[in-house]
Amino acid sequence: MAAAIHTPSVEATVTVRVSQAAAGDLVAGARAQIERIDGVRVEEIEIAGLRPGLNDTTVEAVATLAVGEETGPGPDGDATDGFVVDRVRERLADGFGVDPERVERIDPPD
């Protein structure tokens, strides 16, 4: 019997500073800024609000993030929801131009 391996996912509401010189639109700029953070990959992102500034645009976004292996399940194949959420929140907070407001674990599809 084969066991399915699920990459932990979280939904996060984040504030992201997107440079005026960033390539593409605001969605692409916010995605690129978040994906600069090690161990985090954006699966989906939706812009919820924005505030233009002199050198950048502050974007509020709701993103579904896939979590890298080093953040996810341990050797026994399971990780507590709290561990994953805390680890992702820390990584987002350490990322330049990214401020996490809310991070929640998402159940994997059956």
C-alpha positions in Angstrom: 0.0 0.0 0.0 1.4 3.4 -1.0 1.2 6.3 1.3 0.5 9.8 0.0 2.9 12.5 0.9 1.3 15.9 1.3 3.3 19.1 1.3 1.9 21.3 4.2 0.0 24.3 3.0 -1.0 27.5 4.8 -3.2 30.4 4.0 -1.6 33.7 4.9 -2.8 37.3 4.9 0.3 39.4 4.3 1.4 42.9 3.6 4.0 43.1 0.9 6.0 46.0 -0.4 6.2 45.8 -4.2 8.8 48.1 -5.9 7.6 50.5 -8.5 10.4 49.0 -10.7 9.2 45.4 -10.3 8.5 43.5 -13.5 4.9 42.6 -14.3 1.8 43.6 -12.4 1.2 43.8 -8.6 0.3 40.2 -8.4 3.5 39.1 -10.0 5.5 41.5 -7.9 3.9 40.3 -4.6 4.4 36.7 -5.7 8.1 37.3 -6.5 8.7 39.1 -3.1 7.1 36.2 -1.1 8.9 33.5 -3.1 12.3 35.1 -2.3 11.8 33.6 1.2 13.5 30.2 1.5 11.1 27.2 1.9 7.9 29.1 0.8 6.2 28.7 -2.6 3.1 30.7 -3.6 0.3 28.4 -4.9 -2.4 31.1 -5.2 -2.4 34.8 -4.5 -5.2 37.4 -4.5 -4.8 41.1 -3.9 -7.1 42.4 -1.2 -6.0 46.0 -1.1 -3.2 48.4 -1.9 -1.6 51.7 -0.8 0.6 53.5 -3.4 3.8 55.1 -2.1 6.6 57.1 -3.5 9.0 54.2 -4.2 6.8 51.1 -3.7 3.2 50.0 -3.5 2.1 48.3 -0.3 -0.1 45.4 -1.2 -2.4 43.4 1.1 -2.7 39.9 -0.2 -4.2 36.6 0.7 -1.9 33.8 -0.4 -2.0 30.0 -0.3 1.6 28.9 0.4 3.3 25.6 0.0 5.8 24.9 2.7 9.2 23.4 2.0 10.3 20.1 3.4 12.5 21.5 6.1 9.5 23.4 7.5 7.0 20.6 7.1 6.6 17.1 8.4 9.3 15.6 10.6 10.9 12.1 10.2 7.8 10.4 11.4 5.8 12.0 8.5 3.7 14.3 10.7 3.9 17.8 11.9 1.7 19.6 14.3 -0.4 22.4 12.8 1.1 24.9 15.4 4.7 24.0 14.4 4.1 24.6 10.7 2.1 27.8 11.2 4.7 29.2 13.6 7.6 28.3 11.3 6.0 29.9 8.3 5.0 33.0 10.3 8.7 33.3 11.4 10.0 32.9 7.8 7.5 35.4 6.4 8.4 37.9 9.1 12.1 37.5 8.4 11.6 38.1 4.7 12.3 41.6 3.3 9.2 43.6 2.6 6.8 41.0 3.9 4.7 41.3 7.0 2.5 38.4 8.0 -0.9 39.4 9.5 -2.6 36.0 9.7 -1.3 32.5 9.0 -3.5 29.4 9.2 -2.9 25.7 8.3 -5.0 24.3 5.4 -6.1 20.7 5.4 -4.7 18.7 2.4 -7.2 17.4 -0.1 -8.3 13.8 0.3 
